Amino acid sequence: MVKVYLNYINGKWVKSSSGKTFEKINPATGEVLFHCQAGNAKDVELSVKAAKEAFKKWKFVPPPKKGEILFKAAQILEKRKEELAILLTKENGKNLEEARGEVQEAIDITKYVAGEGRRLLGETTTSELPDKFAMFIREPKGVIGIITPWNFPIAIPAWKIPAALVAGNTIVFKPSSDAPACGIELVKILEEAGIPPGVLNLVTGSGEAVGDTIAKHPDIAHLSFTGSTDVGKHIYIEGAKKLNSVELEMGGKNPQIVLADADLDLAVDGALWGAFGTAGQRCTATSRIILEKPIAKKFTDKFLKRVKKLKVGNGLKGAQVGPIINEKQMTKILGYIEKGKKEGAKLLCGGYRLSDPQHKKGFFIAPTVFANVRPHMTIAQEEIFGPVVCLMEAKDFEEAIEIANSVKYGLSWSIYTKDINKAMKAMRLAESGIVYINAPTIGAEVHLPFGGVKGTGNGGREAGSEAIKEFTEIKTVFIDYSGRLQRAQIDIE
């Protein structure tokens, strides 16, 4: 029997009111893994109603008590790490080593945010008037709509959900239909840890039926979304219609600059991991490698040699590069590859679907490298979200910076150099939310803020000391103990 996952509404695991389910297949093997509920607007309505009612009590639970629940959830995550990693590899495709790392990320951020239960800090300051006290405090926003993607199906929900909970909010959560099981299991863990009924609700289903309803619902106070730029813009517009706050983390077109003085072997290691980790299906993936001309050929030779040795296949069987998440996404990536060839880029390796007996049941694309890529080309400008990397040349440091910044995105940015002066200049000149020196464009740590600029996001950050800010409102408080009327800006003499 194929497992059937349920929705979680007001503390109960229930079928969708639609009476329908959808299947999820393993992108490496084509086998049906499980079925999920095909949720609809009624399911969202019930979830919002439950969350709205639960908020009345949950907002007043002392934050340290909320933190205790999250610490317990982190302990359960640790106990189930291997089981969750295997599930993640099956539904998402990334190899088991990466999957273990992702579950560890969920553990780490849950522990980190649990500690915020004792650090929901405001600020005190002096008043301009005598016998008057001034401060601000942080308070929850209310019902939060959380929509997450398939490429990090447990880590990204863990970035958002614990932070929203410890701040005192209640939640309606929609995981991606392409990888919903890890998000569902996270909800089960939080339920086991002691989250009260109605505080956290889960509805699976399509973006149109569930995601859009969440975005438009009048009783949802804040929207937190990670995913494609097109969908993010739509959610932003829907939130704006209600004057909601909206937090977006969207695409990237991340550069790795390699200067002539760089450690080339280290730079190749970084490029290989950055470009082909998770089969390039990361918003932080290295999709452009900008090479200073004196070392361009040497780097290219070293890099190609390593790329051609990468093992592509099932992540549970030792593969380094897994499958594309689904057939639609695979077709889109292959379309970008064809466009790259038509626009004059030189295909050095890969560029095709693997269809031999070992791979034919899954969605595999050979690791692909283009050379002679110019900044104006489509493959140099648009997010491909697959195992495709562009090699670009720059005559010097200044041109490399110009090329790196010549896209609409600004998430992650990397430079390899031994010159501290150039490293420091690059750090300041990079139009991105994250900068790595002598490290690849992937590798975020949970105690540091994550997010981007330009077309990548709308200004907010997740994780680190910024994690709570997204999910709180500031309330300014004045306490006048003078016993008389004091008028700010007037009675200050």
Rosetta blueprint (number, residue, H / E / L):
1 M L
2 V L
3 K E
4 V E
5 Y L
6 L L
7 N E
8 Y E
9 I E
10 N L
11 G L
12 K E
13 W E
14 V E
15 K L
16 S L
17 S L
18 S L
19 G L
20 K L
21 T E
22 F E
23 E E
24 K E
25 I E
26 N L
27 P L
28 A L
29 T L
30 G L
31 E L
32 V E
33 L E
34 F E
35 H E
36 C E
37 Q E
38 A L
39 G L
40 N L
41 A H
42 K H
43 D H
44 V H
45 E H
46 L H
47 S H
48 V H
49 K H
50 A H
51 A H
52 K H
53 E H
54 A H
55 F H
56 K H
57 K H
58 W H
59 K L
60 F L
61 V L
62 P L
63 P H
64 P H
65 K H
66 K H
67 G H
68 E H
69 I H
70 L H
71 F H
72 K H
73 A H
74 A H
75 Q H
76 I H
77 L H
78 E H
79 K H
80 R L
81 K H
82 E H
83 E H
84 L H
85 A H
86 I H
87 L H
88 L H
89 T H
90 K H
91 E H
92 N H
93 G L
94 K L
95 N L
96 L H
97 E H
98 E H
99 A H
100 R H
101 G H
102 E H
103 V H
104 Q H
105 E H
106 A H
107 I H
108 D H
109 I H
110 T H
111 K H
112 Y H
113 V H
114 A H
115 G H
116 E H
117 G H
118 R H
119 R L
120 L L
121 L L
122 G L
123 E E
124 T E
125 T E
126 T E
127 S L
128 E L
129 L L
130 P L
131 D L
132 K E
133 F E
134 A E
135 M E
136 F E
137 I E
138 R E
139 E E
140 P E
141 K L
142 G L
143 V E
144 I E
145 G E
146 I E
147 I E
148 T L
149 P L
150 W L
151 N L
152 F L
153 P L
154 I L
155 A H
156 I H
157 P H
158 A H
159 W H
160 K H
161 I H
162 P H
163 A H
164 A H
165 L H
166 V H
167 A L
168 G L
169 N L
170 T E
171 I E
172 V E
173 F E
174 K E
175 P L
176 S L
177 S L
178 D L
179 A L
180 P L
181 A H
182 C H
183 G H
184 I H
185 E H
186 L H
187 V H
188 K H
189 I H
190 L H
191 E H
192 E H
193 A H
194 G L
195 I L
196 P L
197 P L
198 G L
199 V L
200 L E
201 N E
202 L E
203 V L
204 T L
205 G L
206 S L
207 G H
208 E H
209 A H
210 V H
211 G H
212 D H
213 T H
214 I H
215 A H
216 K H
217 H L
218 P L
219 D L
220 I L
221 A L
222 H E
223 L E
224 S E
225 F E
226 T E
227 G L
228 S L
229 T H
230 D H
231 V H
232 G H
233 K H
234 H H
235 I H
236 Y H
237 I H
238 E H
239 G H
240 A H
241 K H
242 K L
243 L L
244 N L
245 S E
246 V E
247 E E
248 L E
249 E E
250 M L
251 G L
252 G L
253 K L
254 N E
255 P E
256 Q E
257 I E
258 V E
259 L L
260 A L
261 D L
262 A L
263 D L
264 L H
265 D H
266 L H
267 A H
268 V H
269 D H
270 G H
271 A H
272 L H
273 W H
274 G H
275 A H
276 F H
277 G H
278 T H
279 A H
280 G H
281 Q L
282 R L
283 C L
284 T L
285 A L
286 T E
287 S E
288 R E
289 I E
290 I E
291 L E
292 E E
293 K H
294 P H
295 I H
296 A H
297 K H
298 K H
299 F H
300 T H
301 D H
302 K H
303 F H
304 L H
305 K H
306 R H
307 V H
308 K L
309 K L
310 L L
311 K L
312 V E
313 G L
314 N L
315 G H
316 L H
317 K H
318 G L
319 A L
320 Q L
321 V E
322 G L
323 P L
324 I L
325 I L
326 N L
327 E H
328 K H
329 Q H
330 M H
331 T H
332 K H
333 I H
334 L H
335 G H
336 Y H
337 I H
338 E H
339 K H
340 G H
341 K H
342 K H
343 E L
344 G L
345 A L
346 K E
347 L E
348 L E
349 C E
350 G L
351 G L
352 Y L
353 R E
354 L L
355 S L
356 D L
357 P L
358 Q L
359 H L
360 K L
361 K L
362 G L
363 F L
364 F L
365 I E
366 A L
367 P L
368 T E
369 V E
370 F E
371 A E
372 N L
373 V L
374 R L
375 P L
376 H L
377 M L
378 T H
379 I H
380 A H
381 Q H
382 E L
383 E L
384 I L
385 F L
386 G L
387 P L
388 V E
389 V E
390 C E
391 L E
392 M E
393 E E
394 A E
395 K L
396 D L
397 F H
398 E H
399 E H
400 A H
401 I H
402 E H
403 I H
404 A H
405 N L
406 S L
407 V L
408 K L
409 Y E
410 G E
411 L L
412 S E
413 W E
414 S E
415 I E
416 Y E
417 T L
418 K L
419 D L
420 I H
421 N H
422 K H
423 A H
424 M H
425 K H
426 A H
427 M H
428 R H
429 L H
430 A L
431 E L
432 S L
433 G L
434 I E
435 V E
436 Y E
437 I E
438 N L
439 A L
440 P L
441 T L
442 I L
443 G L
444 A L
445 E L
446 V L
447 H L
448 L L
449 P L
450 F E
451 G L
452 G L
453 V E
454 K E
455 G L
456 T L
457 G E
458 N L
459 G L
460 G L
461 R L
462 E E
463 A L
464 G H
465 S H
466 E H
467 A L
468 I L
469 K H
470 E H
471 F H
472 T E
473 E E
474 I E
475 K E
476 T E
477 V E
478 F E
479 I E
480 D E
481 Y L
482 S L
483 G L
484 R L
485 L L
486 Q L
487 R L
488 A L
489 Q L
490 I L
491 D L
492 I L
493 E L
